[in-house]
Amino acid sequence: MKKLLVVLIICTTAWTYPAGPEQCTIKNRAFQDGENISYTVYYSVIGLFVNAGSASFTVDQTSFNNKPAYHVVGLGSSNPSYDWIFKVRDRYESYIDTGSLQPYKFYRNVDEGGYKIVETINFNQQSNTATTPKSTLKIPDCTQDVLSSIYYARNIDFSKTKPGDKIPFTMVLDNEVHNLYIKYEGREVIKTKYGNFNAIKFKPLLIKGTIFEGGEKMTVWVTDDANKIPIRIESPIVVGSVKVDMMGYKGLRYPMTALISKR
């Protein structure tokens, strides 16, 4: 689920508002070494959601070229019983600077219904370039990859935003630079398969792909606490719709104070 991992994720037609100084100075206050979050993916064609797959995200602190880094891994797969319909086996990795939350290196190995791709992107924030197997791209300051954008977004301060405000960021994917945004929708209580949460709601601008349509059709809820982990994602897809619920976590940086009650 390429675009599932893009936002469990964030993610993603083009928006021409560039990342400003605040987007370049965000510090990590939301996650830590050892964090592990798991999700269940539900799929529906006629209104009945069935368990169709799973995803997980882990964080380990390491080093990259002798610099402190977070090694983040995102995995997504369809359940074996659904492989005959649409088999998914995805792996995403990112090495992220611990101080600036800017990516050093991105890797993905995607197998989605016969569509396969292996890609590596090396970032040089000093020269504002991103090198892919096909070319070297000129990138704006503070450009993210698919995976680093998730952890970058978790550190956005929503206290000064109003419903309808758009928070821009730039991301490299498929050998292109995409100017994207997250539209803040406000706060509400959300009921998930795991439990009831106080949540922050937003809509990411999506890049049209093999599964998801483009535009603002996806809705994401994250915990309204210091962790800001995604707990529910809903979106129509090419055929039917998907719903993704957080179903387990460990190693959070802070207590899960957004949880009202667990099912």
N, C-alpha and C positions, 0 to 999 in steps of 0.2 A: 504494500500500500504506500506507494511513493508519496502521494499527497497527504496521506494520514500522518506519516512521519514528518512531513513538511510542517505540519502543525500539530502536531501534538506537541504544536506547531503552529504554526503561525502561518501563516503563509500567504499568502500570496495572492492584469493588464497594466499596464504601466501607469505610474503616477509620477509627475515631474517635480514634486517637491523634494529637494535634497535633504539628506541628514544634516542637522545643524550641530552646533557645538555641544549641546546637552547630550546628543546621541553618541558623541565621541568620548564622553567622560563618565559614563555609567560604570559603577563599581559593583562587584558581586556582594550582595547582602541577602541573597535568597536561597542559595544551595551550598552544599559542601561535599567534600570527599566522602564516598561511601553511600551516597544517595541512590536508591533504587525504586523506581515506580513502575507498576504494571497496569495494563489496560485490557479490557475485553472489547472486541469489535462486534457490533450487532448490525445485521443487514436486513432490510425489509423491501419487499416488492409490493405487497398488498396490505400494508399496515401492521403486519405481525413481524416483530423483530426476533431474529434467531441468532444464536451465538455462532459467528462465522470465522472469528480469528482472534489473534492476540497481538499485543505490542508491549515492549518494555524499554525503559531508558535508565542507563546507569552512568554514574560519575566516579572517576578515579583520579586522584591527583598524581601527576607524574612530571616528567620533564621533556621538553622538545628542543633539540639543539642547545642543550644546557640551560634552558630557561624554564621556570616553573610553568606548568600547564595543567589544564584539566583535560582528561581523555574521556570523551562522552561517546557512548555507543547507543544507537537506537536500532531495535530489531522489530520486524513485523512479519507475521506469517498467517496464512489462512489455516483453518482447521483441516486435518487430513480428509475428513468426510466431505469437505467442500472443494478439495483440490481439483476434482474432475470438472467443476464449474469454472473456477478461476483460481489457479494456484498462485500463491504469493510467498516468496521467500526474499526478504529485503534485509540488508545490513547497511547501516550508516555509521560513520565514525567522524569525529572532529577533535582536533587538538586546539585548545583555546587558551590564550594568554590569561593567566590568573589575575593580572592587574587591570587590563583594559577590556577583557572579554571579547577581544578581536581574534579571529581564527588564524592559526598558523597553517593547518592542513586539513583538507576534507577528503573523505573517501566514501564511495558507495558501491555496493554490489547488489543490483536489482534484478529480480526475476518475477515478472508479473504477467501471468497468462501467456507466456511465450515471449514477452518483451523482455530482453535482457540487456543490461548495460553495466559496465564497470568503469568508474571514473575517479580520477584523483585531481584535486585542485590544490596548488600551493600558493599561499598568499604572502605577499610582501607589502606590509602596510607602509613601510618607509618610502618605497618607490611607487606605491599605489598601483600595484599590478597583481593579477591572479593568473597563474600559469596552468593551463589545462593541456591534455594530450593533443589538442587541436591548435591551440594558439595561446598567446599571452594577451590578456585583456587589460585595458586601462580601467581602473576602478576608482570611485570616489572614496573619500575618507570614511572609515568606520564600516566598510562593507562586510556583510555577514555571509556565512554559508547556510544551508538548510537547517543543520542541526544547531549550530551556534546561535542562530536567530531565536530559537526557543528559549535558551538560557539568558540571552540578552533581554528578551521581552519580559521574562519573569522579574527583571530588576527595574522595570519602568515604574516610575512614581506616578500613580494615578490620582494622588491627592489634589493636584491642581488642574485636573481635566474635568470637562463637562460632557454629558451625553452628546454624541455627535462629533466630538473632537477627533481628529485624525493624527496619529503619531507615525511619522515616516521612518523607514529604514531601507537600506539597499542590500540586495542579495544576489549572489552568483549562482546560477543553475542552468544546466544544459548549454554551457558555453556562451551564456548571455548574462548581461547585467540587468537586473530588474529593480525598478524603483517602486516600492510597495508601501503599504501603511496598515495600521491597526486602527479600526474605528471603535472608540470607547462607547459602550451602550449603557453603562451605569452599574448599579449593584442590586442584587436580589437573592432570595433564597431559592436554591435549586435542589430538586429531589433526584437522586441517581440510584443506580443499583447497589451502590455501596452504602449510601446514607443521605442525610439532608445537610446541606452546607450553606453558609453565608458565602456568596460568590461575587466576583467581578465578571461582568459580561462584556464581550467585544466581538467584532467581526473583522477577520483578516481579509485583505484583498487577495484573491486566489489567482494563480496562473492556471489557465486552462490546460488540462492534461488528459491522460488516458482514462482516469477515473472521475475526477472532479471537473465541474464546469467552472468557468472563470467568473469573476465579480465578487459581490459581497454576500454570497448565499450560505456560507458557512458561519456557524455561531459557536463560540468557545466560552466556557466558563472556567475560571481559575479560583482557587481558594482566596477568600478575602482575609488573608492573614499575611504574615511575613514570608511564608514559603511560596505563595502564588503558584501552586502546581495545578496543571490542567486537570479538571475532574469530569468534565462532560464536553463532548464535541458532537455537533449535529450538522448534517449537510445532505442535500440531495446530490445524487451522482447520476451518471449517464443513464443507468437503469435502476430505479428505486432510490433508496436513501440509506445512509449509515448513521449509527449512533455509537459513540465510543465513551465508555465509562471507566474511570479509575477504579481499580479493584484491589489494590494493595500498595503499600509503601513501607520503606524503612530507611533509616539513616537521614531523616530530614534534619535540617539545621535548627528548626524551631518546633515546639509543640504544635500539633494540628488544632489550633484554636477555632478554626472556621467550621469544624465539624459540630453540628447541632445534635444529631442523633445518628447512630449506626443501625442499619437494617440487620 
